């Protein structure tokens, strides 16, 4: 059973996912799936770790997560989809750049020319 808070978190994540997929011009369907921390094993082999990561191919993708998704998580993972050849540092830098511009982009989208 999904609690009210979890349902609102999922709905918020879906809205952000749709918004950023449009902005990044991602055409393949991407979904999100919450995963138990006990299904994630860290580098040391210890179970119970946090995870946000994307798995994708030419036809579909999924952002797996063990915690509430933040907008930064969604943008970051979608950039991996949009630019699979980028290094992690490039994805991080572009995530930061896009999110620093996000308030301006929201104002522009609210006032179409």
N, C-alpha and C positions, 0 to 999 in steps of 0.2 A: 504494500500500500504506500502511495506517495503522499507525504504530508503537504499541507498548504504551502509552506515555505519552499519545499522542494519543487512543487508544481510551478510556483512563481519564478523560481530560479531557472527552471527549464524553459518556460515561456520567454523570459528575458533573454536567455542564451539564443533561442531560436530567432528572435527579432534581430539581435546583434549579428548572428550568423548570416541571415538574409541580407542585411544592410551591407556588410563587408564583402559578401560574395558579389553583390552588384558592383560595389566600388572597385573591386579587384578584377572584375570581369571573369569570374570563375563560372564556367558553364556546367561542370559535372555536379551531380547532387552530392552534397556533404551532409552527413548527419552527426549527431553527438550521441555518445553512449557513456553513461556513468558506470564505473567499474569499482569494485571493492578494493580497498587498499591491500587486502589479503591475497589478491590475485597478482599483485605487483611485487617483484623481487628486485632489490637494489643491487648495486655492483658487488657488495660484500656477500650476496646470497641471502640476505635477510628479507623476509616477507614483511609486508606492512608499510610500503613506501608510497609516497605521493607521485602522481603521474598526470601530465597533460601532454598528449602527443597525437599526431595524425598519421593515418595509414591511408594510402590512396593509390589508384591506378588511373588509366585513361577514362574509365567509366564511372567511378564512384569513389567516395572517401568517407572516413569516419574519424572524428576527434574523440579519442578516449580520454576520460578524466576521472580522477578519484575525489575531486573537490569541486566546489562551486566554480564555474568558469567566469573569469573576468574578461572584459573587453580586450585587454592586452593579450590574453591567452588566445582568443579567437582570431584576432588580427595576425598574431605571430604564426599560428598553425596554418591559417589560410595563405600566408605568404610562402610557406613551404610548398603548398599546392600550386600557387601561381608561378613560382620561380624555383622549381626543383633543383636547378643547377647552382643556386646561391649557397655560399658558405653560411654557417650559423651566425657569424658576426654581421654579415650583410642583412640577414633576416632581422636580427636584433636592432640594427641601426634603422632599417626601414620601418619597423614596428614603432620605434620611438618617434621617428619623423612623422608618420601618419597620425599617431595619437596626439602629437603636439599640434597638428593642424585640424584635428577632428571638430573642435568647436566652430572653427571657421567653415568647414564643410557642411556642418549642420545648419548654420545660418544661411549659407548659400542655397541649400536644398529647400529651405523653408520659404525663400523669396526667389522663385524662379523668374528669370528675365523674360 
